[in-house]
Amino acid sequence: MDVVRQVFSVLLVFALLGSFLWVLRRRGRISFRTGPFARALGKRVLRSTRSMVTLERLALTPQHTLHIVRIHEREVLVVTHPKGCSIITELAERKLRAQA
């Protein structure tokens, strides 16, 4: 009888953990997306729920990287370097590609 009680206790803990993770995922606090399609799917989801999204990244050297970042409806070119980061320019509005 003791073993049955322990099994149900473990199942209850897993059910509580699963429901807690489900709530966090529904509210956009965490994401379980992994694999080759995670980046494309994540961009589409984040575009509608987040105010800042990294659209593209280009590594120039191990310490220097270019980023295109969308902040609300503006797209900005940002460079990161060992001393910090700098905004290079605001990009002209591009037509959004249709998500298929």
C-alpha positions in Angstrom: 0.0 0.0 0.0 2.9 2.3 0.7 4.2 1.9 -2.9 0.9 2.9 -4.4 0.9 6.1 -2.2 4.4 6.9 -3.3 3.6 6.4 -7.0 0.6 8.7 -6.8 2.6 11.3 -5.0 5.2 11.3 -7.7 2.5 11.5 -10.4 0.9 14.5 -8.6 4.3 16.3 -8.5 4.8 15.7 -12.2 1.2 16.9 -12.9 1.8 20.1 -10.9 5.1 20.7 -12.7 3.6 20.1 -16.1 0.7 22.5 -15.5 3.1 25.1 -14.1 5.2 24.8 -17.3 2.1 24.9 -19.5 1.0 28.2 -17.8 4.4 29.7 -18.3 4.5 28.7 -21.9 1.0 30.1 -22.6 2.0 33.4 -21.1 5.2 33.6 -23.3 7.6 33.4 -20.4 9.4 30.3 -21.7 9.7 28.4 -25.0 10.5 24.8 -25.7 11.2 25.3 -29.4 14.3 23.4 -30.5 15.5 22.0 -33.8 16.0 23.3 -37.3 12.6 25.1 -37.5 12.7 26.8 -34.1 14.3 30.0 -35.4 11.6 30.5 -38.1 8.7 29.6 -35.8 10.1 31.7 -33.0 10.4 34.8 -35.2 6.8 34.5 -36.2 5.6 34.1 -32.6 7.9 36.8 -31.1 7.0 39.3 -33.8 3.4 39.4 -32.5 4.1 39.2 -28.8 7.4 41.0 -28.2 8.4 44.6 -28.7 12.0 43.8 -29.6 13.1 41.0 -31.9 16.5 40.1 -33.5 15.7 39.6 -37.2 19.2 38.7 -38.5 22.7 38.3 -37.1 26.1 38.3 -38.9 29.3 37.4 -37.1 32.2 39.4 -38.6 34.8 38.2 -36.2 34.5 36.4 -32.8 34.2 39.8 -31.1 32.3 41.8 -33.7 28.7 41.1 -34.8 26.1 42.9 -36.9 22.4 42.7 -35.8 19.2 43.8 -37.4 16.8 44.4 -34.6 13.1 45.3 -34.8 12.0 47.6 -31.9 8.2 48.0 -32.2 7.9 48.9 -35.9 11.5 50.3 -36.4 14.4 48.3 -37.8 17.8 49.3 -36.5 21.3 48.1 -37.5 23.4 47.5 -34.4 27.1 46.4 -34.1 28.5 44.7 -31.0 32.2 44.9 -30.2 34.4 44.3 -27.2 33.8 47.8 -25.8 30.0 47.6 -26.1 27.5 48.1 -28.9 26.6 51.0 -31.2 23.6 51.8 -33.4 24.8 52.2 -37.0 21.6 53.3 -38.7 17.8 53.0 -38.8 16.8 51.0 -41.8 14.2 52.1 -44.2 10.9 50.2 -43.9 10.9 46.9 -45.6 7.8 45.1 -46.7 7.2 42.1 -44.5 7.6 38.8 -46.3 4.5 36.7 -46.2 4.7 33.9 -43.7 3.7 30.7 -45.3 
